[in-house]
């Protein structure tokens, strides 16, 4: 799959953060921008796309959750945060995802975003 990896690298496409694969992520915040995407139901969804760094690798993360955006807005680029998704039973019996965002003591986790982010658009 070398050609696939080269294609992604050449087109500056970075992996996406998935909370389905792992419920907690330690992220160093980078760039952010308002983005509109097409959701799985075919409707347009507006939210924020973040360029973050996890385990030394650049990744993107999109959310339209106002609650999450408000929590992340309290931090600045270069801050390291722990983001945890929890699924709780909703009022109608389905499940609702909630997110906790908390700062990480950088002395215990020295992952830092370099001053010169790569030329990657979140």
C-alpha positions as CSV (number, residue, x, y, z in Angstrom):
1,X,0.0,0.0,0.0
2,X,2.9,2.3,-0.6
3,X,1.2,4.1,-3.4
4,X,-1.8,4.9,-1.1
5,X,0.5,6.3,1.6
6,X,2.3,8.4,-1.0
7,X,-1.0,9.7,-2.4
8,X,-2.0,10.8,1.1
9,X,1.3,12.4,1.7
10,X,1.5,14.2,-1.7
11,X,-2.1,15.6,-1.2
12,X,-1.4,16.6,2.4
13,X,-4.2,14.3,3.7
14,X,-3.8,13.4,7.3
15,X,-5.7,10.7,9.4
16,X,-8.8,11.6,11.2
17,X,-9.4,11.2,15.0
18,X,-12.1,8.6,15.6
19,X,-13.8,8.3,19.0
20,X,-15.4,5.0,17.9
21,X,-12.0,3.4,17.7
22,X,-10.7,4.8,21.0
23,X,-12.8,6.8,23.6
24,X,-9.9,9.0,25.0
25,X,-7.4,11.0,23.0
26,X,-4.5,13.1,24.2
27,X,-4.3,16.0,21.7
28,X,-2.1,19.0,21.2
29,X,-4.2,21.6,19.6
30,X,-3.1,23.3,16.4
31,X,-5.1,25.1,13.7
32,X,-8.9,25.3,13.5
33,X,-11.4,26.5,11.0
34,X,-15.2,26.6,10.4
35,X,-16.2,23.9,7.9
36,X,-19.3,22.6,6.3
37,X,-19.4,18.9,5.5
38,X,-22.1,16.5,4.2
39,X,-23.3,14.2,7.0
40,X,-24.1,10.5,6.7
41,X,-27.8,11.5,6.2
42,X,-26.9,13.7,3.2
43,X,-27.6,17.0,5.0
44,X,-25.0,19.7,5.4
45,X,-23.4,20.0,8.8
46,X,-21.5,23.1,10.0
47,X,-18.9,22.7,12.7
48,X,-15.2,23.2,13.4
49,X,-12.3,21.2,11.9
50,X,-9.2,21.0,14.1
51,X,-5.6,20.1,13.1
52,X,-4.2,18.3,16.1
53,X,-1.2,16.2,17.0
54,X,-1.6,12.8,18.7
55,X,1.5,10.6,19.5
56,X,3.6,12.9,17.3
57,X,1.3,12.4,14.2
58,X,-0.8,15.2,12.7
59,X,-4.5,14.3,12.5
60,X,-7.8,16.2,11.9
61,X,-10.9,16.2,14.0
62,X,-14.3,17.5,13.0
63,X,-17.1,18.3,15.4
64,X,-20.4,20.1,15.1
65,X,-21.1,19.8,18.9
66,X,-21.5,23.3,20.3
67,X,-20.7,22.0,23.7
68,X,-17.3,20.5,22.5
69,X,-16.5,23.7,20.5
70,X,-17.1,25.8,23.6
71,X,-14.8,23.7,25.7
72,X,-12.0,23.6,23.1
73,X,-12.4,27.4,22.6
74,X,-11.1,27.9,26.2
75,X,-7.7,26.7,25.1
76,X,-5.1,28.1,22.7
77,X,-3.0,26.5,19.9
78,X,-0.2,24.5,21.4
79,X,-2.2,23.4,24.5
80,X,-2.4,19.7,25.2
81,X,-5.8,18.4,26.2
82,X,-7.4,15.0,27.0
83,X,-10.7,14.5,25.2
84,X,-12.9,11.7,26.4
85,X,-16.2,10.6,24.8
86,X,-18.9,8.9,26.9
87,X,-22.1,7.4,25.7
88,X,-25.0,7.8,28.1
89,X,-28.6,6.6,27.7
90,X,-30.8,9.4,26.5
91,X,-34.3,10.3,27.5
92,X,-35.8,8.5,24.5
93,X,-33.8,5.3,25.2
94,X,-31.1,5.9,22.6
95,X,-27.6,6.8,23.4
96,X,-26.1,10.3,23.5
97,X,-22.4,11.1,23.2
98,X,-20.9,13.6,25.7
99,X,-17.4,14.8,25.7
100,X,-15.1,15.8,28.6
101,X,-12.2,18.1,27.8
102,X,-9.5,18.7,30.3
103,X,-5.9,20.1,30.3
104,X,-2.9,17.8,30.4
105,X,0.0,18.7,32.5
106,X,2.7,19.2,29.9
107,X,5.4,18.3,32.3
108,X,4.1,14.8,32.4
109,X,3.3,14.7,28.7
110,X,5.8,16.8,26.8
111,X,4.1,16.4,23.3
112,X,4.1,19.9,21.8
113,X,3.0,21.4,18.6
114,X,5.9,22.9,16.7
115,X,5.8,26.6,16.0
116,X,5.6,25.9,12.2
117,X,2.6,23.8,11.6
118,X,2.9,21.9,8.3
119,X,1.1,23.3,5.3
120,X,-2.0,21.2,6.1
121,X,-5.4,22.7,6.1
122,X,-7.5,21.3,9.0
